[in-house]
Amino acid sequence: MAGPILELKGIERSYREGEGRLTILKDAAFSLKPGEMVALVAPSGAGKSTLLHLAGLLEAPDAGEVTIAGRACGRLSDDARTAIRRNEIGFVYQFHHLLPEFSAEENIMIPQMITGMAPAEAKQRAGQLLDYLRVGHRASHRPAELSGGEQQRVAIARAVANAPRVLLADEPTGNLDPRTAGYVFDALEALVRQSGLAALIATHNHELAARMDRVVTLDGGKVVPWKG
Ligand SMILES: Nc1ncnc2c1ncn2[C@@H]1O[C@H](COP(=O)(O)OP(=O)(O)OP(=O)(O)O)[C@@H](O)[C@H]1O
C-alpha cells in the first residue's frame, strides 16, 4: 500500500493571547493518502485554517513534523520548503486571491513560469485547465470581469497548474450561493478524482463534505474522525 503523501505528527500550535497562550493544536496527527479526498469540518475558530497553513508549509508548527511526499519539512532550508510548496501543493482559498491586473489565463500561467516552464507550454496548460473547468471562454478576462463561480474555477485551475500532489482548500465554496457552490465543487471533485490528487478541504457545507472519502474534525486540538 502506498504511504501517505501528507503526514502531520505531534503537531503543536498556539498563539499569544494577552498574557498567556491560546492552544489551537495539541499533539495533532493527520495523514492523507494519494488520491484521497478528505473534508475538514469544525466550528469557526477551531483551527481549520491553522491546520491547512501548517500542512501547506505556510506556517511552521511550534513542535511536531510535517512530511510531504516522504520528506520531513521541519529542518529543510527556506528554499527547499518553498520548492516543495510550489511543486507539491496547490491552495484554494475562500476568496479567489487572483491577481487583479492579469487575465484568467495569465493567473494560471504565472505559477508555471515561476517554476521555469516556457510561456507557450504554460499557456497551453492554462487553456486546457480552463476548458476542463468550463471557463475557457473567459480566458482573456480579468478576475473582476468574472462571476464568483468563475473566479473560483480559475483559482482551482491555478492551484493545480503545477500538477501538485496535494490540494489544500480553505472553504473553497464558502463565498458562493448554494447552487454555484454545488457547480464549483463538482468541478473541483472531478478534477481531483481525474488527476489522482490528494485533497484536504475545509468546509462548513456538510452536504459537500459527505461526498468525500472521509470527514475529520478538530477536537481538543486533535484531528479526529467526524461522527456527525
Ligand atoms: N496569527 C494569529 N495570531 C493569533 N491568533 C490567531 C492567529 N491565527 C489564528 N489565530 C486564532 O486561532 C484560532 C483558530 O483560527 P483558524 O483561523 O485556524 O480557525 P478556523 O477554524 O479556520 O476558523 P473559521 O472557520 O472562522 O475560518 C482563532 O481563535 C484565531 O483567532
The ligand as an SDF file (V2000), in Angstrom:
LIG
                    3D

 31 33  0  0  0  0  0  0  0  0999 V2000
   -1.7090   34.7130   13.6450 N   0  0  0  0  0  0  0  0  0  0  0  0
   -2.5360   34.5510   14.6640 C   0  0  0  0  0  0  0  0  0  0  0  0
   -2.3200   35.1640   15.8560 N   0  0  0  0  0  0  0  0  0  0  0  0
   -3.1400   34.9820   16.9030 C   0  0  0  0  0  0  0  0  0  0  0  0
   -4.2420   34.1970   16.8890 N   0  0  0  0  0  0  0  0  0  0  0  0
   -4.5060   33.5530   15.7330 C   0  0  0  0  0  0  0  0  0  0  0  0
   -3.6850   33.6890   14.5740 C   0  0  0  0  0  0  0  0  0  0  0  0
   -4.2080   32.9220   13.5840 N   0  0  0  0  0  0  0  0  0  0  0  0
   -5.3060   32.3270   14.1040 C   0  0  0  0  0  0  0  0  0  0  0  0
   -5.4910   32.7140   15.3930 N   0  0  0  0  0  0  0  0  0  0  0  0
   -6.5650   32.2570   16.2850 C   0  0  0  0  0  0  0  0  0  0  0  0
   -6.5290   30.8430   16.2730 O   0  0  0  0  0  0  0  0  0  0  0  0
   -7.8600   30.3110   16.2820 C   0  0  0  0  0  0  0  0  0  0  0  0
   -8.0450   29.3770   15.1040 C   0  0  0  0  0  0  0  0  0  0  0  0
   -8.0340   30.1400   13.9160 O   0  0  0  0  0  0  0  0  0  0  0  0
   -8.3080   29.4830   12.4880 P   0  0  0  0  0  0  0  0  0  0  0  0
   -8.3220   30.6090   11.5020 O   0  0  0  0  0  0  0  0  0  0  0  0
   -7.3440   28.3940   12.2740 O   0  0  0  0  0  0  0  0  0  0  0  0
   -9.7880   28.8840   12.6850 O   0  0  0  0  0  0  0  0  0  0  0  0
  -10.8250   28.3100   11.6230 P   0  0  0  0  0  0  0  0  0  0  0  0
  -11.3230   27.0160   12.1690 O   0  0  0  0  0  0  0  0  0  0  0  0
  -10.1850   28.2820   10.2790 O   0  0  0  0  0  0  0  0  0  0  0  0
  -11.9730   29.3890   11.6520 O   0  0  0  0  0  0  0  0  0  0  0  0
  -13.0250   29.9090   10.5050 P   0  0  0  0  0  0  0  0  0  0  0  0
  -13.9630   28.7630   10.2270 O   0  0  0  0  0  0  0  0  0  0  0  0
  -13.6940   31.0700   11.1700 O   0  0  0  0  0  0  0  0  0  0  0  0
  -12.1710   30.3170    9.3260 O   0  0  0  0  0  0  0  0  0  0  0  0
   -8.7900   31.5130   16.2900 C   0  0  0  0  0  0  0  0  0  0  0  0
   -9.1810   31.7530   17.6490 O   0  0  0  0  0  0  0  0  0  0  0  0
   -7.9320   32.6330   15.7720 C   0  0  0  0  0  0  0  0  0  0  0  0
   -8.3380   33.8790   16.3060 O   0  0  0  0  0  0  0  0  0  0  0  0
  1  2  1  0
  2  3  1  0
  2  7  2  0
  3  4  2  0
  4  5  1  0
  5  6  2  0
  6  7  1  0
  6 10  1  0
  7  8  1  0
  8  9  2  0
  9 10  1  0
 10 11  1  0
 11 12  1  0
 11 30  1  0
 12 13  1  0
 13 14  1  0
 13 28  1  0
 14 15  1  0
 15 16  1  0
 16 17  2  0
 16 18  1  0
 16 19  1  0
 19 20  1  0
 20 21  2  0
 20 22  1  0
 20 23  1  0
 23 24  1  0
 24 25  2  0
 24 26  1  0
 24 27  1  0
 28 29  1  0
 28 30  1  0
 30 31  1  0
M  END
$$$$
